[in-house]
């Protein structure tokens, strides 16, 4: 038999590796973002200098276009989530609480749409976006992001609502409450935690989206979102990649996300496992 | 007694009918929106793939049948030439890239995810901290992680080469991203790094549903832990695992952003999504790109259907 202390050491060594590999890349991005000038060409495992030049450059040079990108991301993601939740609440009530013909087919369809390859609808979406005059505007993204936020929110909210006790509803039905009253007066107050979780996950998905953002807004500086902004950050010459500013920009947009995720850790894990969909 | 039930029945049916009616009213906004943002664009994409559409000529596109997919041309000199996506080497290269990326990364992610989930399922000090820490890669936007790793994997300035040389694992700096021999490894590595947390948490949720007394009984009977894992734990978490794997598979087979940013223009990593978008918007072969995106859609449809049929996966997670 292997002695217990060896087993324990091996176990904790594995735990340390798990934590280090998860945290190190972001830590290293922070270390890099504080470097300036030629320091970037020296590899260092811990911060030796502390310059904010890169942050200043990203935020305020180039007419503050990165600030604009951040605002676009916040705006697009928020509106997308609000629209999706609004439509999803009633739909998921119907899907989780009422027996009707075609329900499982409907659920399967929703699941399939959420697993859709996004590029498969790109050509058609491009046509719709142009026809509606949304090309190069933030609304093109709010419109197209609904394709993944809506199925996702419906799916997760349906699994949440399914678990609410049936007695709640029975009492209301006996009292003659209409389905709308049941949803708005009885379920909504109980749904807040689920709405926050689902909304947060959908927000992160919209915040991170790249393909549609690149296709529909890349040629307009003012409508770009953060992922496109970071991907298109370029240096003075074509061959010089501005790693310092890129890392600073990465840190700026990631810190709020990590903070949100850590604060709502339990809720997010619950939502992820309920939805089974990658955010 | 019998009178009472007879009176109740029609009332019940009426109630049920009313509920079904309002259910459809409740569903209608979602159905309408999904028709506009999903069904209609999808059908248009398929339509474009059967036309000669280009970016500037979307509306006066003519129907040309399956010529974007397959076309035979007899030249005057008696040669027979084949065109179309199905005869396109670049396309089949992308299919191959997508497949090997999908299979390797999903297998890796499932195994590592299982390992991490087993660790998180054990009782130890600082478990909450570890669970929080592994959420970080998941929370980082893909574009950001592509850039971050692009920097770390840089051949001259990258810290990964520095570490590997210091540890004596490699002796020369490797251009992970730029070198065609390594770029796929880099893409799989970064994707695995980012996605293992997700897999681990899904598997962990399955593990936590295994009742503790199962393990106690096994321990009392003196069954070896490895045997317990394969005979008890794995069969019990298998349903959850199967669902996690199909979600991951669908996600991996449509991958775009990581490949596009980490290894731009590398024929070794170019996936079906990347090549379809390139043809659609960068090379102005709109109809051709539509054909490729349609094929990707059909391909995923086949994969998911086969998986559900063969694996007997219950995707709706027990919706009554």
Interface residues (C-beta under 8 A of the other chain):
Chain A: X11 X12 X14 X15 X18 X19 X21 X22 X23 X25 X26 X28 X29 X32 X40 X41 X43 X45 X87 X88 X90 X91 X93 X94 X95 X96 X98 X99 X100 X103 X104 X106 X107 X108 X110 X111 X112 X113 X115 X116 X117 X118 X119 X120 X121 X122 X123 X124 X125 X126 X127 X128 X130 X143 X144 X146 X147 X150 X151 X154 X158 X159 X162 X173 X178 X179 X180 X183 X204 X207 X208 X210 X211 X215 X226 X227 X230 X231 X243 X246 X247 X250 X253 X254 X257 X258 X260 X261 X262 X265 X268 X269 X272 X273 X276 X277 X278 X279
Chain B: X15 X16 X18 X19 X20 X22 X23 X24 X26 X27 X29 X30 X33 X34 X36 X37 X38 X40 X41 X42 X43 X44 X45 X48 X49 X58 X115 X116 X119 X122 X124 X126 X129 X130 X131 X132 X133 X134 X135 X136 X137 X138 X139 X140 X141 X142 X143 X144 X145 X147 X148 X149 X151 X152 X154 X157 X158 X159 X162 X193 X195 X197 X198 X201 X202 X205 X243 X244 X247 X248 X250 X251 X253 X254 X256 X257 X260 X261 X272 X273 X276 X277 X280 X281 X286 X289 X290 X293 X294 X296 X297 X300 X304 X315 X316 X317 X319 X320
